Amino acid sequence: MATNLKATWNIQLITDCPGCKGSVDLLEYVDFWDGRDLELGEHLTSASKNLEVVCPDCGHRFYVDLEY
């Protein structure tokens, strides 16, 4: 009997920072989930709109709407 290979999920939440103009994966921001009542992949809800985030590269604060 053959052994199944593993498939690994790779989740990213990419945006462009208006401060440094760099591409940012918000999930690499350590505090992204703190205080947020979000489900993975959530979008088009009040919880997934107008989220304040901080660019981990330059520290610029800005707002995003999550989409899937």
N, C-alpha and C positions, 0 to 999 in steps of 0.2 A: 504494500500500500504506500503510495507516494505521500510525502509530507507537504502540506500547503505552504506556500511562501507567505511572508507577512507583507501587508500593505500598511503604510504609515500615513496617517493624516498629517498634513502640513497646512496649518492655518495662519493667515496673515491678515492684517488690517492696514492697508496702505493708503496714505494720503500725501499730499505735497504741502510742505510747510511754507506759509506765506512770508515767514521771516527770512530763512536761509535758502529758500527755494529747493531744498533737498527733499528726496523721497523718504518717507518715514513709515516704518512699520510700528503702529501704535501699540501692538502687543509686546514689543520690546521695551516699552515704557513701564517700568516696574510697578508704578501705582495706577495703571490704567483701570483695573477692575475695582480698586478701593472705593467703597461707597456707591457703587453702581449696581442697580438691580437689572442686569442684562443677561440674556441667554446667548450662547454662541450662535452667531448667524442672525441675530435679531435685527429687524429693520422695519421701517414704516410704523413704528410705535412711538408714543410720547417719550419712552425711556431711551430710545435710540436716536433722538433728534436733539440738536442744539447742545451737544456734549462739549464741555470745555476740556481741552487737552493741552499738553505742554510738549513741545518738540524736545526729545531727549538730546538732540545735537546742539541746539542753540538756545533753548529755554523760552522760545517765543510761545505765548499763550494765544490760542485761537479756538474756534468752534467748528465742529463737524456734525454732519448727519450720517449715520451709518447706513450702508446699503449692502445687499447681498447679491 
